[in-house]
Amino acid sequence: MKISMINYKSLWALLFILASWITFTVFQNSTKIWSALNLPISLHHWNNSIKSLFLKAPLIPLKPLTETELRIKEIIEKLDQQIPPRPFTHMNTTTSATHSTATILNPRDTYCRGDQLDILLEMRDHLGHRKQYGGDFLRARMSSPALMAGASGKVTDFNNGTYLVSFTLFWEGQVSLSLLLIHPSEGVSALWNARNQGYDRVIFIGQFVNGTSQVHSECGLILNTNAELCQYLDNRDQEAFYCVRPQHMPCAALTHMHSENKKVSYLSKQEKSLFERSNVGVEIMEKFNTISVSKCNTLKSVDLHESGKLQHQLAVDLDRNINIQWQKHCYPLVGSMTYSVKEMEYLTRAIDRTGGEKNTVIVISLGQHFRPFPIDVFIRRALNVHKAIKRLLLRSPDTMVIIKTENIREMYNDAERFSDFHGYIQYLIIKDIFQDLNVSIIDAWDITIAYGTNDVHPPQHVVGNQINILLNYIC
């Protein structure tokens, strides 16, 4: 099957940046294109009693934790164990890329294509002392610009200040290696602690319209106020959003929304110094020479997994009876541009409306817009989507479901809100939650590390490569 795509970058832009979903429906022996989603997209699935409440936080029922709440608790406890608190008394005691050492294990003059190259990394602080614990956020990459080739490396943390970095040498020629210290373990600990403290790094401004009257009001996942609130609640999945109710306006008058970054931080002044530009993404292996790789005469089994990326647009190919639909995720939808809330709904509701069958492909992307909020928000959304996909595959096991992980982005852009550390934690959560379902994965995290894009809007050749991976799954 061949699908004609109009513009690689425009097709995947919003899919990549937002947590969203897209369906490809192929109708055989038909001269008419029907929508895979034949119901209007609106807020009508929410609890439209839309109660006016006096709340500081969502109501917590006095009853045992639900299965979802227990799972959220379990995942967070597991993450807390992986990201333990690290002492931070002075910058000198934090991990230093300059003072750390990297040693190739079993070095050779020439390597064969398919060989594994292992590097032992010993981390030291700014005083040259060996680190006694792990947790540094590292990124390993090899590349050959002449071949326009790149691949990520695997980092194994021994939790004692040493790491094993492994590269599979996929191609012949000269290979350059890069190992970046994105954040020291002390910075990782600070980010994790700060992330789970507040919901107000990004705030939302809702527009309420009643006749000729138009009023703006603050909205959010949780609002710390004694004002009367409008609660927009999905009862089944227990996902809620709130707005301060404007005077003389019904809650149902909410029509549009945009978001703004708020000048709030849960990092101390000392912790913020860890995320100054000079301390983020520092190269550890600056003095390494390139590695020479030859074809050799031995037969080797090489996993030629290649990495590559995607963006948005509705598209219809009438000649091939192909209908592509895109839909943005529901709150928290971060964006400075004003958007209509009447076109939004939770992905689980849209998935539940999809009949599915062998000619339907659903692609779901969760990630970037959840980074500024406590991790429980992302975990709940991922679990609810998992349950919806499970219901879909029970009634229609031939439906193809593809999960696209999020991409890396700019290193120096507001670490507390948008650091790739937050994205990496979400990447691990997605892999954990969806591992038991018959779904395919477009590993955009690995792909964008391989390309070294560091751009929330990756270039077109990266977009095109990821579309090719998508089409390989479909065809």
Secondary structure, DSSP 8 states (H G I E B T S, - for coil): -----S-HHHHHHHHHHS-EEEEEEE-TT-SS---S--S--SSTTS-TT--EEE-SS----SS---HHHHHHHHHHHHHHHHS-----S-GGGSEEEEEEEEEESS--SSEETT-EEEEEEEEEETTS-B-S----EEEEEEEEGGGTEEEE-EEEE-SSSEEEEEEE--SSEEEEEEEEEEE-HHHHHHHHHHHTT-S-SEEEEEEEEETTEEEEEEEESS---SSEEEEEEETTTTEEEEEE--TT--GGGEEEEEEEE-S---S-HHHHGGGSGGGSSEES-TT---EEEE--SS------------B---EEETTTTEEEEEEE--SS---SS-EEGGG---HHHHHHT----TTEEEEEE--GGGTTS-HHHHHHHHHHHHHHHHHHHHH-TT-EEEEE------TTS-HHHH-HHHHHHHHHHHHHHTTTSS-EEE-HHHHHHHHT---SS--HHHHHHHHHHHHHHH-
